[in-house]
Amino acid sequence: MRLPAYPLITCDPYFSIWSNTDRLYDSDTMLWCGIPKPIRGAVTVDGKALRFLGLSDLPALPQSGRDVAPYVTTYTFENEKVRLRVRFWTPLLLSDLHQLSLPVSFVDCVYEALDEQEHSVTVTLSLDEKLCYDGKAKSCVFYTHQAYGRPFAVMGQLKQKPLSASGDGVGADWGWYCILGGKVSAGHGISATRTLKPGRVSAFCLGFDEGLAIEYFGQKLPPFWREKWTDLRQAMAESYQNRGLLFDALQEQSEMILSDAAAFGKDYQLLLTAAARQILAAHKLVRSPEGKLLYLSKECHSNGCINTVDVSYPTAPFFLLYKPELVKAMLTGVFAFASMPLWKADYAPHDIGRYPHANGQVYALRPPYAFRPRNVYKHKSFSIFEPHFQMPVEECGNMLILAYAYARETGDTTQLEDNFTLLERWAGYLAAQGVQLKNQLCTDDFAGHSERNVNLAIKGTVGLACFAKIAELLGKPTKAMAEAKHLAFSLDSNRSADGTLPFSLADPEGWSLKYNLVWDRMYGFELFPEDLYFAESECYRRKCAPYGVPLDSRKGFGKSDWMLWAACLDGTDRNVRLFSKALVRFLAETNDRLPFCDWLETDEPKRRGFTHRSVQGGLWMPVLLRKTLAAEEDT
């Protein structure tokens, strides 16, 4: 499987290391955003040293194979004497949140002789000091020591200032990197060396201890994994001891992903394989001072916001399928910020800060506040925000849909009960706006403002229907469903000659992906007639370009997540297969060597932006829809 970049270590936004060449030794490894973070590997065979990972003066052991599975990347190297297999994996176990949150990853090595001779084989894995900083070198310390009965090599900056900076496309300017496995050493970097025996797997364990993980409304929070382990060394030692069990569990999770995707074809399986790790590596899990889980995304390569509502929205299908409590954890911080005195709007906020500082919405801040957004939540006046750049209908709809989806999936209504006043306010806002929406932004803000946007009006309509179901779950009276059906009827009366709805009520000639309709089909609200779904689906097939379907009639660029949501509308797998094939073609042909982008040109294999984002969780919408409808049939 050819990818723009290959996942190697995928823990969180600060420890997500990739290779951007098809051969592992043709480039140094990088942070997801392209910053050099070199990890190098060398194998010595009968005294001759060869490189297999990263750049060096050593000759390369030729790469003969590469395999990418949802949670494991494996490379094969060989010459006339030996074959070396190297696999990279991180135990991103959805069944164990402590393990999921742990920034620890493995590199496994195994060799076999090809010439029927005995050989002396050692492998060395080295972490360059550039992992400790971005750009200009800073003073670092390197040392080895024993802990929990095992030798470690450790490196980090001499002066540690956890959570001292934020931004997009940056690494952590703090923290300690550790390596475990074999004989360790430290110099201008750290390394470990192991002697290999034929057919026997030897493992290296790599870890990153950030100390503190998130600043949450002024309070600095430790990472969630510290609830189980005293320190990173203990966590690494225990994970290393249990790596066989962890790997087996990870393989089961991988097989589950592929099995769920199988009904939609091989291309769809490849698509989910390409997305599976970055979804998890774009989040951080912590617990709030009140004891609630917070699952906080970084809006990678778009603006660096933390816990962006319209990032959680497309991400959610993956988690609704496999770990719904993390959807709840995505919403918790947003509800908390919306309840603060500063947030006087009748609509939901866009985000709660800029990663790793969850100190209040930074999107739409006016100057000079936008230049020093560290403590937004302390302000008293809502005038620090520019209304023109808010996303009022977008975020209200997102929060109502996600809150209902979580409760429906789990039966847990506590979050609805605790925040019903906010939910009711947001539903009231949607009802008041109707379908003739004023000029405003939606989640597709990169495409600019739009007036009377139909897809956005559909989101508001579906959001109202979700609020009606929320009120029903809580036994509270509401007219929201009747209002939603009235809005849907009003929208449906604006069909074009081909039976589709236009991009905008102000532009009847335009068209767009109506991806927000998918919830109406999934939850059986019957807001819109079936023939609309089929007409829209036929339109998308006609508009499909070599690398996917454009977002709307204004430009030729598309969004991978929305393509797969829109593909669900025809009730078959036809469009899912068609769009998956186009996106896999993009991955195979693009020359933009960064992790899976979700914003791309559809007529040429070029990335527009938005790298490494968790929104690729939206690619699981066909699986979620199929499972939800099957469960409904069973009941």
C-alpha positions as CSV (number, residue, x, y, z in Angstrom):
1,M,0.0,0.0,0.0
2,R,1.5,3.3,-1.1
3,L,0.8,6.3,1.2
4,P,2.0,9.9,1.2
5,A,3.6,9.2,4.6
6,Y,3.9,6.1,6.7
7,P,2.9,6.0,10.4
8,L,5.7,4.7,12.6
9,I,5.1,6.1,16.2
10,T,1.6,7.4,16.7
11,C,0.8,8.4,20.3
12,D,-0.4,12.0,20.5
13,P,0.1,15.3,18.7
14,Y,3.6,15.7,20.2
15,F,4.8,12.1,19.6
16,S,3.6,11.2,16.2
17,I,6.5,10.3,14.0
18,W,6.2,9.4,10.3
19,S,8.4,8.5,7.3
20,N,7.7,10.5,4.1
21,T,9.5,8.2,1.6
22,D,8.6,4.8,0.2
23,R,11.9,3.4,1.3
24,L,12.5,3.8,5.0
25,Y,16.1,4.8,4.6
26,D,15.6,7.5,2.0
27,S,14.7,10.2,4.5
28,D,14.9,11.0,8.1
29,T,11.7,10.6,10.1
30,M,9.5,13.6,10.9
31,L,6.8,14.9,13.2
32,W,3.4,14.7,11.5
33,C,3.7,18.3,10.3
34,G,7.1,17.8,8.5
35,I,9.5,19.0,11.3
36,P,12.6,16.7,11.3
37,K,12.6,14.3,14.3
38,P,15.2,11.8,13.3
39,I,15.1,8.2,14.5
40,R,17.7,6.1,12.9
41,G,18.2,2.4,12.6
42,A,21.3,0.3,11.7
43,V,21.9,-3.4,11.4
44,T,25.4,-4.9,11.6
45,V,25.8,-8.3,9.9
46,D,29.1,-10.1,10.5
47,G,30.8,-6.8,11.3
48,K,29.4,-4.8,8.3
49,A,27.1,-1.9,9.3
50,L,24.1,-1.1,7.1
51,R,21.3,1.4,7.6
52,F,17.6,0.5,7.4
53,L,15.9,3.6,9.0
54,G,16.8,7.2,8.3
55,L,19.8,8.9,6.8
56,S,23.4,8.3,7.6
57,D,26.8,7.6,5.9
58,L,26.2,3.9,6.1
59,P,25.1,2.0,3.0
60,A,21.5,0.8,3.0
61,L,20.3,-2.8,3.5
62,P,18.0,-2.9,0.4
63,Q,14.3,-2.6,1.2
64,S,12.3,-5.5,-0.4
65,G,8.9,-5.0,1.1
66,R,6.5,-2.8,3.0
67,D,3.1,-3.6,4.6
68,V,0.7,-1.2,6.3
69,A,-2.1,-2.6,8.5
70,P,-4.5,-0.4,10.5
71,Y,-2.2,-0.4,13.6
72,V,1.1,-1.9,12.4
73,T,3.7,-0.8,9.7
74,T,6.2,-3.5,8.7
75,Y,9.2,-3.2,6.5
76,T,11.4,-6.0,5.0
77,F,15.1,-5.6,4.1
78,E,17.4,-8.1,2.6
79,N,20.6,-8.9,0.9
80,E,22.3,-12.2,-0.1
81,K,22.9,-13.1,3.5
82,V,19.9,-12.0,5.7
83,R,16.4,-10.8,5.7
84,L,15.4,-8.3,8.4
85,R,11.8,-7.4,9.3
86,V,11.1,-4.3,11.3
87,R,7.6,-3.5,12.5
88,F,6.4,-0.3,14.2
89,W,3.3,-0.3,16.4
90,T,1.8,1.6,19.2
91,P,-0.7,-0.1,21.6
92,L,-3.6,2.2,20.8
93,L,-6.1,0.0,22.6
94,L,-9.7,1.3,22.7
95,S,-10.4,-1.4,25.3
96,D,-7.9,0.1,27.7
97,L,-8.0,3.9,28.0
98,H,-4.8,4.0,30.2
99,Q,-2.9,2.2,27.5
100,L,-4.5,4.3,24.8
101,S,-3.3,7.5,26.4
102,L,0.2,6.2,27.1
103,P,2.9,7.8,24.8
104,V,4.8,4.5,24.4
105,S,5.6,2.7,21.1
106,F,7.5,-0.3,19.9
107,V,9.9,-1.2,17.2
108,D,10.3,-5.0,16.7
109,C,13.1,-6.6,14.8
110,V,13.5,-10.2,13.6
111,Y,15.9,-11.7,11.1
112,E,16.4,-14.9,9.2
113,A,19.5,-16.2,7.3
114,L,19.1,-16.6,3.5
115,D,22.3,-18.4,2.8
116,E,21.9,-21.2,5.4
117,Q,24.9,-19.8,7.3
118,E,25.2,-18.5,10.9
119,H,25.6,-14.8,11.2
120,S,26.4,-12.3,13.9
121,V,23.6,-9.7,13.7
122,T,23.0,-6.7,15.9
123,V,20.5,-3.8,15.5
124,T,20.9,-0.3,16.9
125,L,18.1,2.2,17.2
126,S,19.0,5.9,17.8
127,L,17.0,8.9,18.7
128,D,18.5,12.2,17.6
129,E,18.4,15.2,20.0
130,K,16.3,17.1,17.5
131,L,13.3,15.2,19.0
132,C,13.7,17.6,22.0
133,Y,13.2,20.8,20.1
134,D,12.1,22.4,16.8
135,G,14.5,24.3,14.7
136,K,17.4,25.9,16.5
137,A,19.4,23.6,18.8
138,K,18.9,24.0,22.6
139,S,20.9,22.7,25.5
140,C,20.0,19.1,26.2
141,V,21.0,16.5,28.7
142,F,21.5,12.8,28.0
143,Y,22.0,10.0,30.5
144,T,21.4,6.3,31.2
145,H,20.1,4.7,34.4
146,Q,18.4,1.7,35.8
147,A,14.7,1.8,36.8
148,Y,12.3,-1.0,37.5
149,G,15.0,-3.6,36.8
150,R,15.7,-2.3,33.3
151,P,18.3,0.0,31.7
152,F,17.0,3.2,30.1
153,A,18.5,6.0,28.1
154,V,16.9,9.4,28.5
155,M,17.2,12.8,26.9
156,G,15.5,16.2,27.1
157,Q,16.1,19.9,27.3
158,L,18.2,21.2,30.2
159,K,15.5,23.8,31.0
160,Q,12.1,22.3,31.2
161,K,9.0,24.5,30.8
162,P,6.0,22.2,30.3
163,L,3.0,23.7,28.5
164,S,5.0,26.9,27.8
165,A,4.0,27.3,24.2
166,S,1.1,26.5,21.8
167,G,0.4,26.6,18.1
168,D,0.0,24.6,15.0
169,G,2.6,22.6,13.2
170,V,4.9,22.5,16.2
171,G,6.4,19.9,18.6
172,A,6.5,20.1,22.4
173,D,9.4,22.3,23.6
174,W,9.7,20.2,26.7
175,G,9.5,16.6,27.9
176,W,11.8,13.6,28.2
177,Y,12.4,10.9,25.5
178,C,13.3,7.4,26.7
179,I,14.4,4.2,25.0
180,L,14.5,0.7,26.5
181,G,15.7,-2.6,25.0
182,G,19.2,-4.2,25.0
183,K,22.3,-2.2,25.8
184,V,21.5,1.6,26.0
185,S,23.8,4.6,25.6
186,A,23.6,8.3,25.7
187,G,25.6,11.1,23.9
188,H,24.2,13.7,21.5
189,G,21.1,11.6,21.4
190,I,20.2,8.2,22.9
191,S,20.4,4.7,21.5
192,A,19.9,1.0,22.3
193,T,21.6,-2.0,20.7
194,R,20.3,-5.6,20.6
195,T,21.8,-8.9,19.4
196,L,19.4,-10.7,17.2
197,K,18.9,-14.5,17.0
198,P,17.3,-16.1,13.9
199,G,13.5,-16.1,14.0
200,R,13.3,-14.5,17.4
201,V,11.6,-11.0,17.8
202,S,13.7,-8.4,19.7
203,A,11.9,-5.3,20.7
204,F,12.8,-1.7,21.4
205,C,10.4,0.4,23.5
206,L,10.3,4.2,23.0
207,G,8.5,6.7,25.2
208,F,7.8,10.4,25.7
209,D,7.1,11.9,29.1
210,E,5.6,15.3,28.7
211,G,5.2,15.8,32.4
212,L,2.0,17.8,32.1
213,A,-0.4,17.3,29.3
214,I,-3.0,20.0,29.1
215,E,-3.8,23.4,30.7
216,Y,-7.5,23.4,31.3
217,F,-9.0,26.8,32.3
218,G,-5.9,27.7,34.2
219,Q,-5.2,24.3,35.8
220,K,-2.4,22.2,34.5
221,L,-3.4,18.6,34.2
222,P,-1.3,15.4,34.1
223,P,-1.9,12.9,31.3
224,F,-4.5,10.2,32.0
225,W,-2.1,7.4,32.0
226,R,-0.6,8.7,35.3
227,E,-3.6,7.4,37.1
228,K,-2.2,3.9,36.6
229,W,1.5,4.3,36.5
230,T,3.8,6.3,38.8
231,D,6.1,7.5,36.0
232,L,6.9,6.8,32.4
233,R,9.7,4.3,33.2
234,Q,7.3,2.1,35.1
235,A,4.8,2.3,32.3
236,M,7.4,1.4,29.7
237,A,8.8,-1.5,31.8
238,E,5.3,-2.9,32.3
239,S,4.3,-2.4,28.7
240,Y,7.6,-4.0,27.5
241,Q,6.9,-7.0,29.8
242,N,3.4,-7.4,28.4
243,R,4.1,-6.5,24.8
244,G,3.0,-9.9,23.5
245,L,-0.4,-9.5,25.0
246,L,-0.6,-5.9,23.9
247,F,0.3,-6.8,20.3
248,D,-2.3,-9.6,20.2
249,A,-5.0,-7.2,21.5
250,L,-3.9,-4.6,18.9
251,Q,-4.2,-7.3,16.1
252,E,-7.7,-8.1,17.2
253,Q,-8.6,-4.4,17.0
254,S,-7.0,-4.2,13.5
255,E,-9.0,-7.3,12.4
256,M,-12.2,-5.7,13.7
257,I,-11.6,-2.6,11.6
258,L,-10.9,-4.6,8.5
259,S,-13.9,-6.9,9.1
260,D,-16.3,-4.0,9.5
261,A,-15.0,-2.4,6.3
262,A,-15.1,-5.6,4.2
263,A,-18.7,-5.2,3.1
264,F,-17.7,-2.0,1.2
265,G,-14.7,-3.5,-0.7
266,K,-10.9,-3.5,-0.6
267,D,-10.5,0.2,-1.4
268,Y,-12.6,1.1,1.6
269,Q,-10.5,-1.2,3.8
270,L,-7.3,0.5,2.5
271,L,-8.9,3.9,3.2
272,L,-9.6,3.0,6.8
273,T,-6.1,1.5,7.2
274,A,-4.6,4.8,6.1
275,A,-6.6,6.8,8.6
276,A,-6.8,4.5,11.7
277,R,-3.7,5.7,13.6
278,Q,-3.8,9.4,13.0
279,I,-7.4,9.7,14.4
280,L,-6.1,8.6,17.8
281,A,-2.7,10.4,17.5
282,A,-4.5,13.7,17.1
283,H,-6.0,13.5,20.6
284,K,-5.0,13.8,24.2
285,L,-6.9,12.1,27.1
286,V,-6.9,13.7,30.5
287,R,-9.3,14.0,33.5
288,S,-10.8,17.3,34.5
289,P,-10.4,18.7,38.0
290,E,-14.1,17.6,38.5
291,G,-13.1,14.0,37.6
292,K,-14.6,13.9,34.1
293,L,-12.9,12.5,31.1
294,L,-11.7,15.0,28.5
295,Y,-10.7,13.8,25.1
296,L,-9.2,16.8,23.4
297,S,-8.3,17.0,19.7
298,K,-5.7,19.2,18.2
299,E,-6.9,20.8,15.0
300,C,-3.7,19.7,13.1
301,H,-2.5,21.9,10.2
302,S,-5.6,24.1,10.2
303,N,-5.2,26.4,13.2
304,G,-4.1,24.3,16.1
305,C,-7.3,24.8,18.1
306,I,-8.1,22.3,20.9
307,N,-11.4,20.5,21.2
308,T,-12.9,22.2,18.1
309,V,-16.6,21.3,17.9
310,D,-16.6,21.0,14.1
311,V,-13.6,18.7,14.3
312,S,-15.3,16.4,16.9
313,Y,-18.4,16.3,14.7
314,P,-16.8,14.5,11.6
315,T,-14.5,12.5,13.9
316,A,-17.4,11.0,15.9
317,P,-18.5,8.0,13.7
318,F,-15.3,6.1,14.6
319,F,-15.8,6.6,18.3
320,L,-19.5,6.0,18.3
321,L,-18.7,2.6,16.9
322,Y,-15.8,1.6,19.1
323,K,-15.6,3.8,22.2
324,P,-18.7,6.1,22.7
325,E,-17.5,7.4,26.1
326,L,-14.8,9.3,24.2
327,V,-17.5,11.2,22.3
328,K,-18.9,12.2,25.6
329,A,-15.4,13.2,26.7
330,M,-15.1,15.4,23.5
331,L,-18.2,17.4,24.6
332,T,-17.5,17.9,28.3
333,G,-15.0,20.8,27.9
334,V,-17.3,22.6,25.4
335,F,-20.2,22.4,27.8
336,A,-18.0,23.7,30.6
337,F,-16.8,26.7,28.6
338,A,-20.3,27.5,27.3
339,S,-21.5,27.6,30.9
340,M,-18.9,30.3,31.9
341,P,-19.9,33.9,32.4
342,L,-17.9,35.1,29.4
343,W,-19.9,33.0,26.9
344,K,-23.0,35.1,26.5
345,A,-24.0,33.9,23.1
346,D,-27.2,31.9,22.4
347,Y,-25.2,29.5,20.3
348,A,-22.4,27.0,21.0
349,P,-18.7,27.9,20.9
350,H,-16.3,26.8,18.2
351,D,-13.4,25.5,20.4
352,I,-12.0,25.9,23.9
353,G,-8.5,27.2,23.1
354,R,-5.3,26.4,21.2
355,Y,-3.6,23.1,21.9
356,P,-2.4,22.4,24.6
357,H,-4.1,25.4,26.3
358,A,-7.8,24.8,26.8
359,N,-8.4,28.3,28.2
360,G,-11.4,29.4,26.1
361,Q,-12.3,29.9,22.5
362,V,-9.6,31.5,20.3
363,Y,-11.4,31.3,17.0
364,A,-13.0,34.7,16.1
365,L,-11.0,36.6,18.7
366,R,-10.6,40.3,17.9
367,P,-7.1,41.9,17.9
368,P,-5.4,42.4,20.2
369,Y,-6.9,39.5,22.1
370,A,-6.1,37.1,19.3
371,F,-2.4,37.8,19.8
372,R,-2.4,36.7,23.5
373,P,-5.2,34.2,23.9
374,R,-3.8,32.3,26.9
375,N,-6.6,33.2,29.4
376,V,-9.6,33.9,27.4
377,Y,-11.9,32.4,30.0
378,K,-11.0,35.1,32.4
379,H,-12.5,37.9,30.3
380,K,-15.9,39.4,31.2
381,S,-17.0,40.9,27.9
382,F,-18.2,38.9,25.0
383,S,-17.1,41.8,22.8
384,I,-13.6,40.2,22.5
385,F,-15.1,38.1,19.8
386,E,-15.9,39.1,16.2
387,P,-19.4,37.8,15.4
388,H,-18.7,37.7,11.7
389,F,-16.3,34.8,12.2
390,Q,-18.4,32.7,14.5
391,M,-20.2,29.5,13.3
392,P,-23.5,29.8,15.2
393,V,-25.7,27.3,13.3
394,E,-22.8,25.0,12.7
395,E,-21.8,24.5,16.3
396,C,-25.3,24.4,17.7
397,G,-26.2,21.6,15.3
398,N,-23.0,19.7,16.0
399,M,-23.4,19.8,19.7
400,L,-27.1,18.7,19.6
401,I,-26.4,15.9,17.1
402,L,-23.4,14.6,19.0
403,A,-25.0,14.8,22.4
404,Y,-28.0,12.8,21.2
405,A,-25.9,10.3,19.3
406,Y,-23.8,9.5,22.4
407,A,-26.9,9.1,24.6
408,R,-28.7,7.0,22.0
409,E,-25.7,4.7,21.6
410,T,-25.1,4.2,25.3
411,G,-28.4,5.0,27.2
412,D,-26.4,7.4,29.4
413,T,-28.4,10.6,29.7
414,T,-26.3,12.2,32.5
415,Q,-24.6,14.7,30.2
416,L,-28.0,15.6,28.7
417,E,-29.5,16.2,32.2
418,D,-26.5,18.2,33.4
419,N,-26.6,20.5,30.3
420,F,-30.2,20.6,29.3
421,T,-30.4,24.4,29.7
422,L,-27.6,24.9,27.1
423,L,-29.1,22.3,24.8
424,E,-32.5,23.9,24.9
425,R,-31.0,27.3,24.3
426,W,-29.1,26.1,21.2
427,A,-32.2,24.4,19.9
428,G,-34.1,27.6,20.3
429,Y,-31.4,29.4,18.4
430,L,-31.7,27.0,15.5
431,A,-35.5,27.2,15.4
432,A,-35.3,31.0,15.3
433,Q,-32.8,31.0,12.4
434,G,-35.0,28.8,10.2
435,V,-33.7,27.9,6.8
436,Q,-33.1,31.3,5.3
437,L,-29.7,31.6,7.0
438,K,-27.8,34.8,7.0
439,N,-24.3,35.0,5.5
440,Q,-22.1,33.0,7.8
441,L,-19.4,30.4,8.2
442,C,-19.9,26.7,8.6
443,T,-17.3,24.0,9.3
444,D,-16.2,24.4,5.7
445,D,-14.9,27.8,6.6
446,F,-11.9,27.4,4.3
447,A,-14.4,27.8,1.4
448,G,-15.5,31.1,2.9
449,H,-18.9,32.6,4.0
450,S,-22.1,31.6,2.3
451,E,-25.6,32.9,2.4
452,R,-28.7,30.7,2.8
453,N,-26.5,27.6,2.7
454,V,-28.8,24.6,2.3
455,N,-26.5,21.9,3.8
456,L,-26.0,24.1,6.9
457,A,-29.8,24.6,7.1
458,I,-30.1,20.8,6.9
459,K,-27.8,20.5,9.9
460,G,-29.9,23.0,11.9
461,T,-33.0,21.0,11.0
462,V,-31.4,17.7,12.0
463,G,-30.1,19.3,15.2
464,L,-33.6,20.3,16.1
465,A,-34.8,16.8,15.6
466,C,-32.0,15.5,17.8
467,F,-33.1,18.0,20.5
468,A,-36.6,16.6,20.3
469,K,-35.3,13.2,21.0
470,I,-33.1,14.5,23.8
471,A,-36.2,16.1,25.4
472,E,-38.1,12.8,24.9
473,L,-35.3,10.8,26.7
474,L,-35.6,13.2,29.6
475,G,-39.4,13.4,29.7
476,K,-39.5,17.1,28.9
477,P,-42.0,18.7,26.6
478,T,-40.9,20.3,23.3
479,K,-42.2,21.2,19.9
480,A,-38.8,20.7,18.3
481,M,-39.7,17.8,16.1
482,A,-42.7,19.6,14.6
483,E,-40.4,22.6,14.0
484,A,-37.8,20.4,12.4
485,K,-40.3,18.8,10.1
486,H,-41.7,22.3,9.1
487,L,-38.1,23.4,8.2
488,A,-37.5,20.3,6.3
489,F,-40.7,20.7,4.3
490,S,-39.6,24.3,3.5
491,L,-36.2,23.2,2.3
492,D,-37.6,20.4,0.2
493,S,-39.8,22.8,-1.7
494,N,-36.6,24.3,-3.3
495,R,-35.7,21.3,-5.4
496,S,-33.9,21.8,-8.7
497,A,-35.0,20.2,-11.9
498,D,-33.0,17.1,-11.3
499,G,-34.6,16.6,-7.9
500,T,-31.6,17.8,-5.8
501,L,-31.4,20.7,-3.4
502,P,-29.2,23.6,-4.5
503,F,-26.0,24.7,-2.7
504,S,-27.8,27.9,-1.6
505,L,-31.3,29.1,-1.6
506,A,-29.8,32.3,-3.0
507,D,-28.2,30.3,-5.9
508,P,-30.6,27.7,-7.3
509,E,-28.0,26.8,-10.0
510,G,-25.4,25.6,-7.6
511,W,-25.0,22.1,-5.9
512,S,-23.2,20.7,-2.9
513,L,-22.7,17.6,-0.9
514,K,-25.6,17.3,1.6
515,Y,-23.6,15.2,4.0
516,N,-25.7,16.4,7.0
517,L,-28.6,14.4,5.7
518,V,-27.0,11.1,6.8
519,W,-28.4,11.5,10.4
520,D,-31.9,11.7,9.1
521,R,-31.4,8.3,7.3
522,M,-29.6,6.8,10.3
523,Y,-32.1,7.8,13.0
524,G,-35.3,7.5,10.9
525,F,-36.5,11.0,11.6
526,E,-38.2,11.0,8.2
527,L,-37.6,14.7,7.8
528,F,-36.8,14.4,4.1
529,P,-38.3,12.1,1.4
530,E,-36.4,9.1,0.2
531,D,-36.3,10.3,-3.4
532,L,-34.1,13.3,-2.3
533,Y,-31.4,10.9,-1.1
534,F,-31.4,9.1,-4.4
535,A,-31.4,12.3,-6.5
536,E,-28.5,13.7,-4.5
537,S,-26.6,10.4,-4.8
538,E,-27.0,10.4,-8.6
539,C,-25.7,14.0,-8.7
540,Y,-22.6,13.0,-6.7
541,R,-21.8,10.1,-9.0
542,R,-22.0,12.5,-12.0
543,K,-19.7,15.0,-10.3
544,C,-17.1,12.5,-9.1
545,A,-13.7,13.4,-10.5
546,P,-10.6,11.2,-10.6
547,Y,-9.8,11.9,-6.9
548,G,-13.2,12.4,-5.4
549,V,-16.2,14.6,-5.4
550,P,-15.9,18.4,-5.0
551,L,-17.5,19.9,-1.9
552,D,-19.7,22.1,-3.9
553,S,-20.0,24.0,-7.2
554,R,-17.8,26.8,-6.2
555,K,-14.4,25.1,-6.4
556,G,-12.8,21.8,-7.4
557,F,-11.5,20.8,-4.0
558,G,-13.1,18.1,-1.8
559,K,-13.2,16.8,1.7
560,S,-12.5,13.1,2.3
561,D,-14.8,12.8,5.4
562,W,-17.8,14.5,3.8
563,M,-17.4,12.4,0.7
564,L,-18.0,9.2,2.7
565,W,-20.9,10.8,4.6
566,A,-22.5,11.8,1.4
567,A,-21.8,8.4,-0.1
568,C,-24.2,6.8,2.5
569,L,-27.3,8.5,1.2
570,D,-28.3,6.1,-1.6
571,G,-28.8,3.2,0.7
572,T,-26.3,1.0,-1.2
573,D,-22.5,0.7,-1.2
574,R,-22.2,2.0,-4.7
575,N,-21.0,5.5,-3.9
576,V,-18.9,4.3,-1.0
577,R,-16.9,2.0,-3.3
578,L,-16.6,4.7,-6.0
579,F,-15.4,7.5,-3.7
580,S,-13.1,5.1,-1.8
581,K,-11.4,4.1,-5.0
582,A,-10.9,7.8,-5.9
583,L,-9.4,8.6,-2.5
584,V,-7.1,5.5,-2.6
585,R,-6.0,6.7,-6.0
586,F,-5.1,10.1,-4.5
587,L,-3.1,8.4,-1.7
588,A,-1.2,6.4,-4.3
589,E,-0.5,9.2,-6.7
590,T,0.0,12.4,-4.7
591,N,3.5,13.9,-4.3
592,D,2.6,15.8,-1.2
593,R,4.4,13.6,1.4
594,L,2.6,14.3,4.6
595,P,0.0,12.2,6.5
596,F,-3.5,11.7,5.1
597,C,-5.0,15.1,4.4
598,D,-8.7,15.6,4.4
599,W,-8.8,18.6,2.0
600,L,-7.6,17.8,-1.5
601,E,-8.1,18.7,-5.1
602,T,-10.4,16.3,-6.9
603,D,-9.1,16.8,-10.5
604,E,-5.4,16.4,-9.7
605,P,-3.5,14.6,-6.8
606,K,-2.7,17.7,-4.8
607,R,-3.2,18.3,-1.1
608,R,-4.8,21.6,-0.1
609,G,-4.2,21.3,3.6
610,F,-5.5,19.9,6.9
611,T,-2.9,17.1,7.6
612,H,-3.1,14.5,10.3
613,R,-6.5,15.6,11.5
614,S,-8.8,13.4,13.5
615,V,-11.7,14.2,11.2
616,Q,-10.8,11.1,9.2
617,G,-12.8,9.3,11.8
618,G,-15.7,10.4,9.5
619,L,-14.6,7.8,7.0
620,W,-16.3,5.2,9.3
621,M,-19.7,6.7,8.6
622,P,-20.8,3.9,6.2
623,V,-20.0,1.3,8.9
624,L,-21.8,3.3,11.6
625,L,-24.9,3.7,9.4
626,R,-25.0,0.0,8.4
627,K,-24.6,-1.2,12.0
628,T,-27.2,1.3,13.3
629,L,-29.8,0.3,10.7
630,A,-29.1,-3.4,11.3
631,A,-29.6,-2.9,15.1
632,E,-32.9,-1.1,14.4
633,E,-34.1,-4.0,12.2
634,D,-33.1,-6.5,14.9
635,T,-35.3,-4.7,17.4
